[in-house]
Amino acid sequence: MRRCLAMGANRGIRIHSEERLDPIQVARALAEIVRLESPDLVFTGVQSADAVQAATGTALAELLDLPRVAVVTKIELGDGTATVDRELEGGVVDVTEVDTPAVLTIQTGINEPRYATLRAIKQAEEKEIDVRQPGDLGEPAYRVRKMFVPPKGEGAEMLNGSPADVAQRIKEILEERTA
């Protein structure tokens, strides 16, 4: 956070929790702060390095009842809008316009960050970082019940037929294996 302050951020707010939070709980904690701050744009990463679920930005947008654009690679601000490039599968880029306020999940490499000067680094050391405790985060969105190495099977079964026939066969397989 000090590095962000040295690179030009005006202030920093850190949410501190003793517990390890899942992506939905992180979104709940962030939503409290975002509501208080009322920003025009909220940036999150596409996905974190630890959970790799890409759920926090989407959940945050839903909790705040804001529009969301995912995997953003370029932003141009307008009057009450943002025109963004978003990366789709296969390297395809979609240009879309979103009303602000909005939540944007940002793709790695969207920009070249500026280097912090020695003066800015020293000034950042003197800036206060507001540390806040999250409110009620609710129950975790999921829990791990069991982890195991799956047994090696005979291989896959190819399902042919109409979509209705394939769906029926999938249902039968699930019923057989869970009985």
GIHUKA-V614677 format. One record per residue. N is the residue number from 1. OMEGA is omega as a letter, one per 30 degrees, with the letter a starting at -180 (NA if undefined). Layout:
n: <N:N>
omega: <OMEGA:OMEGA>
This chain:
n: <1:2:3:4:5:6:7:8:9:10:11:12:13:14:15:16:17:18:19:20:21:22:23:24:25:26:27:28:29:30:31:32:33:34:35:36:37:38:39:40:41:42:43:44:45:46:47:48:49:50:51:52:53:54:55:56:57:58:59:60:61:62:63:64:65:66:67:68:69:70:71:72:73:74:75:76:77:78:79:80:81:82:83:84:85:86:87:88:89:90:91:92:93:94:95:96:97:98:99:100:101:102:103:104:105:106:107:108:109:110:111:112:113:114:115:116:117:118:119:120:121:122:123:124:125:126:127:128:129:130:131:132:133:134:135:136:137:138:139:140:141:142:143:144:145:146:147:148:149:150:151:152:153:154:155:156:157:158:159:160:161:162:163:164:165:166:167:168:169:170:171:172:173:174:175:176:177:178:179>
omega: <l:l:l:l:l:a:l:l:a:a:a:l:l:l:a:l:l:a:l:a:l:a:l:l:l:l:l:l:l:a:l:a:a:l:a:a:a:a:l:l:l:l:l:l:l:l:a:l:a:a:l:a:a:a:a:a:l:l:l:l:l:l:a:a:l:l:a:l:a:l:a:l:l:a:l:a:l:l:a:l:l:l:a:l:l:a:l:a:l:l:l:l:l:l:a:l:a:l:l:g:a:l:l:l:a:l:l:l:a:a:l:a:l:l:l:l:l:l:a:l:l:l:a:l:a:a:l:l:a:l:a:l:l:l:a:a:a:l:l:a:l:l:l:a:a:l:a:l:a:l:l:a:a:a:a:l:l:a:a:l:a:l:l:l:l:l:l:a:l:l:l:l:l:l:l:a:a:a:NA>
